[in-house]
Amino acid sequence: MSVENDRATGREQLSMAGIVIGIVGCVIITASSVYTALKMGALPWPTIFTSITSLVLLRAFGRTSLNEANVTQIIMSAGSMVAGGLAFTIPGIWILGLADEVSWVEMLFVALAGTLLGLVATALIRKRLVEESGLEYPIGMAAAETLQASQAGGATGAKLFGSMALAGVWSVARDVLGVIPAMLCQLPIPGVAFGLYNSPMMLSVGFLVGGAAVAFWFGGALLANLGIIMGGTAAGLWDVATAQGIVSSLGMGLMMGSGLGVVIRDILPKIVGHLRGGNEKGAALANITGRDSGALALLVAAAALVACFGLGLGVPATVIIVALSFVTTIMSAQSVGQTGIDPMEIFGLIVLLAVAATCDVDQVKLFFVAGIIAVACGLGGDVMSDFKTGQIIGTDPRQMWVGQAIGALLGTFVSVAVMVALVGAYGTGAFGPGQLFVSAQASVVATMVSGIPNIPGFVLGLVAGIVLYCLGLPSMMLGLGVYLPFYMSLSAPIGALAKVAYDRLSGGAKDDAELSHDDTGIIVASGLLGGESIVGVVIALATVIAGLAG
């Protein structure tokens, strides 16, 4: 069905079939997103994956509306950004050894407050930042193109779910049966986790990221591990422990500097331009009715009550959180609109520092502050990309927002449940640098709260991250390469090389009735990534259940 016909029929876009499919998909995608974010130190956008999945599943029920598929994928994907906001902040509590001071109820309150604030902010800024700003929202545009191009439903479904099954079987063979090793080509190098991680998910991340970004990722790993740790210790400049402190501080500085670079280069000029355009004042609220305003005010009040009393943050800190959540969500939406990147944990750190400087709040509650803002900003970036998709194909904004609310609220419960299950299965010691779940972003937040190991290294990384980003270079990926264990950074380039070879072999040919070869590669890589992450969550849940039964 064409987009024009889809619009003209007035067919229900938020359908019962779409809601059911979306809810089931939301549980799976949110759970796998928690695992991926903790394991990989990154969270690829799930939008393309969910767009294809929703279209394939709806077609199985004889439904062909692109707008119905769009709303369904929105329900599926919304919880993933809630998961990212939690995974990028809360594990810092466990990294600092404060596990006894946070409960699942508090994690739920963090996710709920951030979700409510994110939903309100996006309702207020949609018209201005999607319809009037000229922002591209590359992820949203790609999702729209995918929905329009995905005409071969059966073949697409076979590729997607087949690759998911393959990765799942591989993960079971590796992690449960032990018939294949988790690490290959290991070498005993002091301070360096040298080896290849036997992971379809890691290869898929390299394939999906590809090109220059992975080159910088690998370059950062070489600089940190072969240069600073191996080279520096061999030259007698420092011992291994000191080298590791320099590396972690440098990596954190690069990642935080990259986030600040987004603000300096991409966001502040836009804000200044908007402030100078005095006639645009209030445009963001143009489509908000009196009834809508009342409902949004109630959501803000609910979020404030949860933060103030549920989390015990107090009135002054809550006022700062609510006020700055709207500012940072706008910053997040503009970042995603211009670059497709959402440094949500950096925005959380900005508000964390503001609260720490003005209010008497303990360490654990500072993580709550960062978590609320990260969830709000993550959801904001996701929502605005989806609104862009809807603008292109003609989806009703109100039904999209309702779909986001369903998925995000469900995602709050699923993400917390998975976090609790992972802690129950592996313990709080499994989170942090060099552990099972590297939790790179949460480690950055933890370091900012507790103290930086090497101040000169951090400052150097911070400045370099800002400068490199402003020069158009992927300093975030360089920082990840410096920070992550070397075995992860060795594995990802293999996936990137596979992408280069695949592109050359495929030639990028496109048929109007079929997905392009390039799209097929993305589908298979997305399925491999999703399959391993989903099975990883299932294994963790099974471990918890077995422990309880024992």
C-alpha positions in Angstrom: 0.0 0.0 0.0 1.4 3.4 -0.9 1.9 6.1 1.7 -0.7 8.3 0.0 -3.3 5.5 0.2 -2.3 4.7 3.7 -3.0 8.3 4.8 -6.2 8.6 2.8 -7.9 5.5 4.2 -7.8 6.8 7.8 -7.1 3.3 8.9 -6.6 2.9 12.6 -2.9 3.4 13.3 -2.8 2.5 17.0 -4.6 -0.9 16.6 -5.1 -3.7 19.0 -2.9 -6.0 16.9 -0.2 -3.4 16.9 -0.4 -2.9 20.6 -0.1 -6.6 21.4 2.8 -7.1 18.9 4.4 -3.9 20.2 4.1 -4.9 23.9 5.7 -8.3 23.3 8.4 -6.7 21.2 9.0 -4.0 23.8 9.7 -6.6 26.5 12.2 -8.4 24.3 13.9 -5.3 22.9 14.1 -3.6 26.3 15.6 -6.6 28.0 18.1 -7.1 25.2 19.0 -3.3 25.3 19.9 -3.5 29.0 22.2 -6.4 28.3 23.7 -4.8 25.3 24.3 -1.4 27.0 26.0 -3.1 30.0 28.0 -5.6 27.9 29.1 -3.4 25.0 29.3 0.0 26.6 27.1 1.3 23.8 23.5 1.0 22.7 22.8 1.0 18.9 19.5 2.5 17.9 16.9 -0.3 17.6 14.6 1.7 15.3 15.5 0.0 12.0 15.3 -3.4 13.6 11.9 -2.8 15.2 10.6 -1.1 12.0 11.3 -4.2 10.0 10.1 -6.6 12.7 6.8 -4.7 13.2 6.1 -4.7 9.4 6.9 -8.4 9.0 4.7 -9.4 12.0 1.8 -7.2 11.0 1.8 -8.6 7.5 1.5 -12.0 8.9 -1.9 -10.9 10.1 -2.8 -9.4 6.8 -2.2 -5.8 7.8 -0.1 -3.6 5.4 -0.4 0.0 6.8 3.0 1.7 7.1 1.6 4.0 9.7 0.3 1.1 11.8 3.8 -0.5 11.5 5.4 2.8 12.6 3.3 3.1 15.7 3.9 -0.6 16.5 7.7 -0.1 16.2 7.4 2.9 18.4 5.9 0.8 21.2 8.6 -1.8 20.6 11.6 0.6 20.7 10.6 3.1 23.4 11.7 1.0 26.3 15.2 0.6 24.9 16.1 4.2 25.7 14.7 3.9 29.2 17.0 0.8 29.5 19.9 2.8 28.3 19.3 5.6 30.7 19.4 3.2 33.6 22.3 1.0 32.3 24.5 4.1 31.7 24.1 5.4 35.3 22.8 3.1 38.0 25.6 0.4 37.8 28.0 3.1 39.0 26.5 2.6 42.4 27.6 -1.1 42.4 31.0 -0.1 40.9 31.6 2.1 44.0 30.6 -0.8 46.3 27.3 0.9 47.4 25.1 -2.0 46.4 23.2 -2.2 49.8 22.1 1.4 49.4 19.9 1.0 46.3 16.7 -1.1 45.9 14.7 -2.2 42.9 11.9 0.2 44.0 14.4 3.2 43.8 15.5 2.0 40.4 11.9 1.9 39.3 11.3 5.4 40.6 14.3 6.7 38.7 13.1 5.2 35.5 9.5 6.3 36.1 10.4 10.0 36.9 12.7 10.2 33.8 10.1 8.6 31.6 7.3 11.0 32.7 9.6 14.1 32.2 10.8 12.8 28.8 7.2 12.3 27.6 6.1 15.7 28.7 9.1 17.5 27.2 8.7 15.8 23.8 5.0 16.6 23.7 5.9 20.3 24.2 8.8 20.5 21.7 7.6 18.2 18.8 6.2 20.9 16.6 9.2 23.2 16.9 12.0 20.7 16.6 10.4 18.3 14.0 8.1 20.4 11.8 9.7 23.8 11.9 13.4 23.4 12.8 14.8 21.7 9.6 16.6 19.1 11.7 17.3 16.0 9.7 16.9 13.2 12.4 18.9 10.7 10.3 17.6 7.7 12.4 14.0 8.7 11.8 14.6 9.3 8.1 16.3 5.9 7.8 13.3 4.2 9.5 10.9 5.9 7.1 13.0 4.8 4.1 13.1 1.2 5.6 9.3 1.1 6.0 8.8 2.4 2.5 11.4 0.0 0.9 10.6 -3.1 2.8 8.2 -4.8 0.4 9.5 -8.4 0.6 8.1 -9.3 4.0 8.7 -13.1 3.9 12.4 -12.9 2.8 13.0 -10.1 5.3 11.5 -12.1 8.2 13.5 -15.2 7.3 16.8 -13.2 7.3 16.0 -11.4 10.6 14.7 -14.2 12.7 17.1 -16.7 11.1 20.1 -14.7 12.2 18.6 -14.2 15.6 18.3 -17.9 16.0 21.8 -18.5 14.8 23.2 -16.1 17.4 21.1 -17.6 20.1 22.3 -21.1 19.4 25.9 -19.9 19.3 25.5 -18.1 22.7 24.0 -21.3 24.3 26.8 -23.4 23.0 29.4 -20.9 24.3 27.8 -19.8 27.7 25.7 -22.8 28.7 27.2 -25.9 27.1 30.8 -24.7 27.0 31.5 -26.4 23.7 33.0 -23.3 22.2 35.4 -20.9 24.0 34.4 -17.3 24.9 37.9 -16.0 24.1 40.2 -16.8 21.3 43.9 -16.0 20.7 44.6 -14.9 24.3 48.0 -13.7 25.3 49.3 -13.1 28.9 50.2 -9.4 28.7 50.2 -7.6 32.1 47.5 -5.0 32.3 46.1 -5.8 28.8 43.1 -8.2 28.2 44.5 -9.4 24.9 42.3 -11.8 22.8 39.3 -12.0 20.5 35.9 -12.1 22.0 33.9 -14.9 20.4 30.7 -12.9 20.1 28.2 -12.5 17.2 27.0 -9.4 19.0 30.5 -7.8 19.0 31.0 -8.5 15.3 27.6 -7.1 14.6 28.4 -3.9 16.4 31.5 -3.5 14.2 29.4 -4.2 11.1 26.7 -1.7 12.0 29.0 1.0 13.1 31.6 0.4 10.4 34.1 2.7 8.6 35.9 5.6 10.3 34.2 5.2 13.6 35.5 1.7 14.2 39.0 2.8 12.9 39.0 5.4 15.7 37.7 2.9 18.2 40.6 0.5 17.3 43.1 3.4 17.2 42.1 4.3 20.8 42.6 0.7 21.9 46.1 0.6 20.3 47.0 3.9 22.0 45.8 2.8 25.4 47.0 -0.8 25.5 50.0 -1.0 23.2 51.1 2.6 23.8 50.4 3.7 27.3 50.2 0.4 29.2 52.7 -1.8 27.3 55.0 1.0 25.9 54.9 3.2 29.0 55.6 0.4 31.4 58.4 -1.1 29.2 60.0 2.4 29.1 59.8 2.6 32.9 57.6 5.7 32.9 55.0 4.1 35.3 53.9 0.7 36.6 50.9 -1.2 35.3 48.4 0.1 37.9 49.4 3.7 37.2 49.1 3.1 33.5 45.6 1.6 33.9 44.6 4.7 35.9 45.8 7.0 33.1 44.0 4.9 30.5 40.7 4.9 32.3 40.9 8.6 33.0 41.9 9.5 29.5 39.1 7.3 28.0 36.5 8.9 30.3 37.7 12.4 29.5 37.5 11.7 25.7 33.9 10.4 26.1 32.8 13.3 28.2 34.6 15.7 26.0 32.8 14.3 23.0 29.4 14.9 24.7 30.4 18.4 25.5 31.5 18.9 21.9 28.0 18.0 20.8 26.7 20.8 23.1 29.3 23.3 21.9 29.2 22.7 18.2 25.7 21.4 17.5 23.4 22.7 20.2 24.5 26.1 21.5 24.6 27.8 18.1 21.0 26.5 17.5 19.8 27.8 20.9 21.3 31.2 20.3 19.7 31.3 16.9 16.3 30.4 18.4 16.7 33.0 21.1 17.4 35.7 18.6 14.2 34.8 16.6 11.9 36.4 19.0 8.8 35.7 16.8 9.3 32.0 17.4 8.5 32.3 21.1 5.9 29.8 22.2 5.9 27.9 18.9 6.7 24.7 20.7 3.4 24.9 22.5 1.3 25.7 19.4 -0.5 22.3 19.2 -1.1 21.8 22.9 -4.7 22.2 23.9 -6.0 23.1 27.4 -6.9 19.5 28.1 -3.5 18.4 27.0 -1.8 21.0 29.2 -3.6 19.8 32.2 -2.6 16.2 31.6 1.0 17.1 31.0 1.1 19.2 34.2 -0.2 16.1 36.1 2.6 14.0 34.6 5.2 16.7 35.7 3.7 16.7 39.2 3.8 12.9 39.4 7.5 12.9 38.3 8.3 15.6 40.9 6.6 13.7 43.7 8.4 10.5 42.8 11.8 12.3 42.8 11.2 14.4 45.9 9.5 11.8 48.2 10.0 8.5 46.5 13.7 9.0 46.0 14.2 11.4 48.9 15.9 14.1 46.8 14.2 17.0 48.5 12.5 20.1 47.1 15.5 22.1 45.9 17.1 19.2 44.0 13.7 18.2 42.5 13.1 21.7 41.2 16.6 21.7 39.5 15.9 18.3 38.0 12.5 19.2 36.6 13.7 22.5 35.2 16.9 21.2 33.7 15.2 18.0 32.3 13.4 20.2 29.8 16.6 22.0 28.8 18.6 18.8 28.5 15.9 17.0 26.6 15.9 19.9 24.0 19.7 19.5 23.8 19.3 15.8 23.4 16.7 16.2 20.7 18.8 18.6 18.8 21.9 16.4 19.1 19.9 13.4 17.7 18.4 15.6 15.0 21.8 16.8 13.7 24.1 13.8 14.4 22.0 10.7 15.3 24.0 10.7 18.6 22.5 11.0 22.0 25.1 11.4 24.8 22.4 10.9 27.5 24.8 10.1 30.3 26.6 13.4 29.6 23.4 15.4 30.1 22.8 13.4 33.3 26.3 14.4 34.5 25.6 18.1 33.8 22.5 18.0 36.0 24.3 15.8 38.6 27.0 18.4 38.9 24.5 21.2 39.2 22.7 19.4 42.0 25.9 18.5 43.8 27.0 22.1 43.7 23.8 23.5 45.1 22.2 20.8 47.3 23.2 18.5 50.1 22.7 15.2 48.4 24.7 12.0 49.1 26.5 9.9 46.5 23.8 7.3 45.8 21.2 10.1 45.2 23.5 11.8 42.8 23.3 8.6 40.7 19.5 8.9 40.9 19.7 12.4 39.5 21.9 11.3 36.6 19.6 8.4 35.9 16.4 10.5 35.8 18.0 12.9 33.3 19.6 10.1 31.2 16.2 8.4 30.9 14.4 11.6 30.0 17.1 12.5 27.4 17.3 9.0 25.9 13.5 8.8 25.5 13.5 12.4 24.1 16.0 11.5 21.4 14.0 8.3 20.5 10.7 10.1 20.5 11.8 12.9 18.2 13.3 10.5 15.7 10.0 8.6 15.6 8.1 11.9 15.1 10.3 12.5 12.1 9.5 9.1 10.7 5.8 9.9 11.2 6.1 13.3 9.6 7.6 11.6 6.4 5.0 8.8 6.1 2.0 10.7 7.6 1.5 9.0 11.0 -0.8 10.8 13.5 1.5 12.5 16.2 -1.0 11.9 18.9 -1.1 8.1 18.3 2.7 8.1 18.1 2.9 9.8 21.4 0.5 7.3 23.0 2.5 4.5 21.5 5.7 6.0 23.1 3.9 6.3 26.4 2.9 2.6 26.3 6.3 1.4 25.4 8.3 3.7 27.7 6.1 2.9 30.8 6.3 -0.8 30.2 10.1 -0.4 29.6 10.5 1.1 33.1 9.4 -2.2 34.7 11.2 -4.5 32.2 14.5 -2.7 32.4 14.5 -2.7 36.2 13.5 -6.4 36.3 16.4 -7.2 34.0 18.9 -5.2 36.0 17.7 -6.9 39.2 18.0 -10.3 37.4 21.5 -9.6 36.2 22.7 -8.6 39.7 21.0 -11.6 41.2 22.7 -13.9 38.6 26.2 -12.5 38.5 26.5 -10.2 41.6 27.4 -6.5 41.8 31.0 -7.3 41.3 30.3 -8.2 37.6 29.9 -4.5 36.7 32.8 -2.2 35.9 36.1 -2.1 33.9 37.4 -5.5 33.1 34.3 -7.3 34.4 31.6 -9.3 32.7 29.6 -6.1 32.1 32.0 -3.3 31.4 29.3 -0.6 32.0 31.6 2.1 30.4 29.2 5.0 30.8 28.2 4.1 34.4 31.9 3.9 35.2 32.3 7.5 34.0 29.5 8.7 36.2 31.0 6.7 39.1 34.4 8.3 38.6 32.9 11.8 38.5 31.1 11.1 41.8 34.0 9.4 43.6 37.1 11.0 42.2 39.1 10.7 39.0 42.2 8.4 39.1 44.4 10.6 37.0 43.4 14.2 36.7 45.9 15.2 34.0 44.8 12.2 31.8 41.2 13.2 32.3 41.8 16.8 31.5 43.8 15.9 28.4 41.0 13.6 27.2 38.3 16.1 27.9 40.0 18.8 25.9 40.9 16.4 23.1 37.4 15.1 23.0 35.9 18.5 22.5 38.5 19.6 19.9 38.2 16.3 17.9 34.5 16.4 17.9 34.4 20.0 16.8 36.8 19.0 14.0 34.2 16.4 12.8 36.1 13.4 14.2 34.5 10.6 16.2 36.1 11.3 19.6 33.4 9.2 21.4 34.6 6.1 19.6 38.2 7.0 20.3 37.3 7.2 24.0 35.5 3.9 23.9 38.6 2.3 22.4 40.8 3.7 25.1 38.4 2.7 27.9 37.0 -0.7 26.9 38.9 -4.0 27.4 41.2 -4.7 24.5 39.5 -7.9 23.5 36.3 -6.0 22.7 38.2 -3.5 20.6 40.0 -6.3 18.7 36.7 -8.1 17.8 34.8 -5.1 16.5 37.1 -4.3 13.6 36.6 -7.8 12.2 32.9 -6.9 11.8 33.8 -3.6 10.2 36.1 -5.4 7.7 33.3 -7.7 6.9 31.1 -4.7 6.2 33.7 -3.3 3.8 34.0 -6.7 2.0 30.2 -7.1 1.9 29.6 -3.7 0.4 32.1 -4.3 -2.3 30.6 -7.7 -3.2 27.0 -6.5 -3.1 27.6 -3.4 -5.1 24.7 -1.7 -3.4 22.2 -2.7 -6.1 18.6 -2.0 -5.2 15.4 -3.4 -6.6 12.1 -1.6 -6.1 10.5 -4.8 -4.8 13.3 -6.1 -2.7 15.5 -4.9 0.1 19.0 -3.7 -1.1 22.0 -5.9 -0.4 23.1 -3.3 2.1 19.7 -3.5 3.9 20.1 -7.3 4.0 23.4 -6.9 5.7 21.9 -4.6 8.3 19.0 -7.0 8.9 21.3 -9.9 9.5 23.7 -8.0 11.7 20.8 -6.6 13.7 19.4 -10.1 14.1 22.8 -11.4 15.3 23.1 -8.6 17.8 19.5 -9.0 19.0 19.8 -12.8 19.2 22.9 -12.9 21.5 21.6 -10.1 23.7 18.2 -11.7 24.2 19.7 -15.1 24.9 22.1 -13.5 27.4 19.1 -12.1 29.3 17.3 -15.5 29.2 20.5 -17.2 30.6 20.7 -14.7 33.4 17.0 -15.2 34.3 17.4 -19.0 34.2 20.5 -18.6 36.5 18.4 -16.6 39.0 15.5 -19.1 38.9 17.9 -22.0 39.3 19.5 -20.3 42.3 16.1 -19.7 43.9 15.0 -23.3 43.3 18.3 -24.6 44.8 
